[in-house]
Amino acid sequence: MLVVGSNGQLGSDCMSVLGKAGAVLGTDVPEIDISDNLKTMEVLNRLRPEVIVNCAAYTAVDACESDPGCWKINADGPGFLAQWALENGAFLVHVSTDYVFDGEKSLYSAYTETDEPSPVSEYGKSKLAGEQAILESGAEAAILRTAWLYGANGKNFLKTMLRMALQNQEREIRVVNDQFGSPTWSHTLARQIAAVVGSRATGLFHATSEGYCSWYDLADSFLKQMGVPFQMAPCTSTEYPTPARRPQNSILENARLKKAELNIFSDWREEMERFVAACGESVLQEQGTKN
């Protein structure tokens, strides 16, 4: 089994979780460079994995608006992996995003796998193109759309909030309170990927924690659980403009995982409690060394 993007937030958890089930190889984007077809084929022909888990992605949402490299990694790369998987009988698991939707679905209705994608950012468009490349390839593959991912490794929203709270406890943090989604722990998503690999389930799946909240609710809940003093106030999306438009409604429903009796996710609050219990101290130490 090969984990592509193994040094990232999700990839590192996949290495840990999938490694318990057998031999797992890891390679990060600079080594395999999934945006380059020839180099990708060279690496895959050398390693010849029976299962490929693609965690590699260009996730700098705002930078995607002006950087064509976003499309090379998010759209072309998955197609190259799917091509090799088809020709060599490998099973491909690819991670996609809630950003394939425009977020215009009425609050607080969840998107299911049968809803029509309509991305409003270059990031979302590039990720949707990657999905389509895989589905059109004919390869044996599973696509897992996730959202609001956080974990012990790499950069994420929760670490940013923690760092801001630690750096200046007298400063009021303003956080968007009119965008809603399902916060998802990368370790649980890695376990979900393991379940999909074990069953060789194919097709399109939504894969997030149950329930939903706003970014403000998420930050408030996390910092309180961490026991960090902070001051926070809600703001609107218009008060915090960004180059890329974010979906107002990013709530996903794991309908197909549940139908296949594969869903392992629980409520996002329970997931966060487990994350804080397992990783809170190390995350706090990490941010402390950066101050």
C-alpha positions in Angstrom: 0.0 0.0 0.0 1.2 3.5 -0.9 0.2 6.7 0.9 0.9 9.7 -1.4 1.4 12.9 0.6 2.4 10.9 3.7 4.1 13.9 5.5 0.9 16.0 5.6 -1.8 16.2 8.2 -3.9 13.4 6.9 -1.1 11.4 5.3 0.8 11.0 8.5 -2.3 9.7 10.2 -2.9 7.3 7.3 0.6 6.0 7.7 0.0 5.3 11.4 -3.5 3.8 11.0 -2.9 1.8 7.8 0.5 0.7 9.0 -1.2 -1.3 11.8 -2.9 -3.4 9.1 0.2 -4.2 7.1 3.1 -2.9 5.1 2.7 0.8 4.1 4.9 2.9 1.9 4.9 6.7 2.2 6.0 9.3 -0.3 5.4 13.0 -0.3 4.6 15.2 -3.3 8.1 16.4 -3.9 9.3 12.8 -4.3 6.5 11.4 -6.5 5.3 14.8 -7.9 1.8 13.6 -9.0 1.6 16.7 -11.3 4.2 15.1 -13.6 2.8 12.1 -15.4 6.2 10.5 -16.4 7.6 10.9 -12.9 4.5 9.5 -11.3 4.6 6.4 -13.6 8.2 5.9 -12.8 7.6 5.8 -9.1 4.5 3.7 -9.3 6.2 1.2 -11.6 9.0 0.9 -9.2 6.9 0.5 -6.1 3.9 -1.4 -7.7 1.4 -0.8 -4.9 -1.8 -2.8 -4.8 -3.5 0.1 -3.0 -2.9 3.8 -3.5 -4.2 6.3 -0.9 -3.9 9.8 -2.3 -3.7 12.5 0.4 -1.7 14.9 -1.7 -3.4 18.1 -2.5 -2.8 21.8 -3.1 -4.9 23.1 -0.1 -3.9 26.8 -0.1 -7.5 27.9 -1.1 -6.8 31.6 -1.6 -3.5 30.9 -3.4 -5.3 28.6 -5.8 -7.1 31.6 -7.2 -4.0 32.8 -9.0 -1.6 29.7 -9.1 -2.1 27.2 -11.9 -0.1 24.7 -10.0 -3.2 24.1 -8.0 -4.8 22.4 -11.0 -1.7 20.3 -11.8 -1.8 18.7 -8.3 -5.6 18.7 -7.6 -6.9 17.8 -11.1 -4.1 16.3 -13.2 -2.4 14.3 -10.5 -5.4 12.2 -9.5 -6.0 11.4 -13.1 -2.4 10.1 -13.5 -2.8 7.9 -10.4 -6.1 6.6 -11.7 -4.5 5.8 -15.1 -1.8 3.7 -13.4 -4.4 2.0 -11.1 -6.5 1.0 -14.0 -3.6 -0.4 -16.0 -2.2 -2.3 -13.1 -5.3 -3.5 -11.2 -4.7 -1.3 -8.1 -7.3 0.2 -5.8 -7.2 4.0 -5.5 -8.6 6.0 -2.6 -8.7 9.7 -3.2 -9.6 12.5 -0.7 -11.7 15.4 -2.0 -13.5 18.3 -0.4 -16.8 20.0 0.5 -15.6 22.9 -1.7 -17.0 21.1 -4.8 -20.4 22.6 -3.6 -21.3 26.3 -3.8 -22.7 26.3 -0.2 -26.1 27.7 -1.4 -28.1 24.8 -0.1 -30.5 26.0 2.6 -29.2 26.0 6.1 -28.9 23.6 7.8 -29.5 20.9 5.2 -26.6 18.6 4.5 -25.2 17.8 1.1 -25.4 14.2 0.0 -23.5 12.4 -2.7 -26.4 12.8 -5.1 -26.3 16.6 -5.0 -24.9 18.3 -8.0 -21.5 19.9 -7.5 -21.1 23.6 -8.3 -17.8 24.9 -7.0 -17.3 28.7 -6.7 -13.5 28.8 -6.2 -10.5 27.6 -8.2 -9.7 25.2 -5.4 -13.1 23.7 -5.5 -13.1 23.5 -9.3 -9.7 21.9 -9.4 -10.8 19.3 -6.8 -13.9 18.5 -8.7 -11.9 18.0 -11.9 -9.7 15.5 -10.0 -12.8 13.6 -9.0 -14.1 13.5 -12.5 -10.8 12.3 -13.9 -10.9 9.4 -11.5 -14.5 8.5 -12.2 -14.0 8.7 -15.9 -10.9 6.6 -15.9 -12.7 3.4 -15.1 -10.2 2.6 -12.3 -11.4 0.7 -9.2 -11.5 3.7 -6.8 -13.2 5.4 -3.9 -13.4 9.1 -3.5 -14.0 10.5 0.0 -15.1 14.1 0.3 -14.3 15.5 3.7 -14.4 19.0 5.3 -12.9 21.2 8.0 -10.0 18.8 8.7 -7.9 19.2 11.7 -5.2 17.0 13.4 -2.0 16.8 15.3 0.3 17.3 12.3 0.6 20.1 9.8 -1.3 23.4 9.7 -5.0 23.8 10.4 -7.6 26.2 11.7 -7.5 24.9 15.3 -3.7 25.4 15.6 -4.1 28.9 14.2 -6.7 29.8 16.8 -4.5 28.3 19.6 -1.5 30.2 18.4 -3.4 33.5 18.3 -4.8 32.9 21.8 -1.4 32.1 23.2 0.4 35.0 21.6 -1.8 37.8 22.9 -4.5 36.9 25.5 -5.6 40.5 25.7 -6.4 40.7 22.0 -9.9 39.9 20.8 -10.0 37.2 18.2 -12.7 37.7 15.5 -14.0 34.5 13.9 -16.5 34.0 11.1 -19.9 32.9 12.5 -22.0 32.5 9.3 -20.2 29.6 7.6 -21.2 26.1 8.7 -19.6 22.7 8.4 -18.7 19.4 10.0 -15.2 19.5 11.7 -13.4 16.3 11.1 -10.4 14.8 12.9 -7.8 13.5 10.4 -7.1 10.4 12.5 -10.8 9.4 12.3 -10.8 10.0 8.6 -7.7 7.8 8.3 -9.6 5.0 10.1 -12.5 5.6 7.7 -10.1 5.2 4.8 -8.9 1.9 6.3 -12.5 0.7 6.5 -13.0 1.6 2.8 -9.8 -0.1 1.8 -10.7 -3.2 3.8 -14.1 -3.5 2.0 -12.8 -2.3 -1.4 -15.9 -0.1 -1.6 -16.0 2.0 -4.7 -17.6 5.2 -5.8 -18.2 8.6 -4.2 -18.6 9.0 -0.4 -19.0 11.9 2.0 -16.8 11.4 5.0 -17.1 13.9 7.9 -18.0 13.9 11.5 -21.6 14.0 12.4 -23.3 17.3 13.2 -22.2 20.8 12.3 -21.2 24.2 13.7 -19.8 27.5 12.6 -16.1 28.4 12.6 -16.7 30.6 15.7 -18.4 27.7 17.5 -15.5 25.4 16.6 -12.8 27.8 17.9 -14.8 28.6 21.0 -15.3 24.9 21.9 -11.7 24.0 21.1 -10.0 26.7 23.2 -12.3 26.1 26.1 -11.4 22.4 26.1 -7.7 23.3 25.9 -8.1 25.5 29.0 -6.5 28.5 27.3 -7.6 32.0 28.2 -9.0 33.9 25.2 -11.2 36.7 24.1 -13.4 36.0 21.0 -16.1 37.7 19.0 -18.1 36.6 16.0 -18.0 38.3 12.7 -19.6 37.8 9.2 -17.9 36.6 6.1 -18.2 40.1 4.6 -16.3 41.5 7.5 -13.5 39.0 6.8 -13.0 39.0 3.0 -10.8 36.5 1.3 -9.6 36.1 -2.3 -11.5 32.8 -2.6 -15.2 32.5 -1.8 -16.0 30.0 0.9 -19.3 28.0 0.9 -21.7 29.2 3.6 -23.1 25.6 3.9 -20.4 23.0 4.0 -22.4 20.4 5.9 -22.0 16.9 4.4 -24.1 13.8 5.1 -22.3 10.4 5.0 -25.2 8.8 3.2 -23.4 6.2 1.2 -21.0 5.1 4.0 -24.1 4.6 6.2 -25.9 2.6 3.5 -22.8 0.4 3.1 -22.6 0.1 6.9 -19.1 1.5 6.8 -19.5 4.8 8.6 -17.4 5.1 11.7 -17.8 8.8 12.5 -19.4 10.2 15.6 -20.5 13.7 16.6 -17.9 16.4 16.0 -17.9 17.3 19.7 -17.1 13.7 20.7 -14.4 13.6 18.1 -12.9 16.9 19.4 -12.9 15.6 23.0 -10.9 12.6 21.8 -8.5 14.8 19.9 -7.8 17.0 22.8 -7.4 14.0 25.1 -5.0 12.3 22.7 -3.1 15.3 21.2 -3.9 18.4 23.2 -0.7 18.4 25.2 1.5 17.9 22.1 -0.3 20.6 20.1 0.0 23.0 23.0 3.8 22.3 23.3 4.2 22.7 19.5 2.6 26.1 19.6 4.5 27.1 22.7 7.8 26.5 21.0 6.8 28.9 18.2 6.1 31.8 20.5 
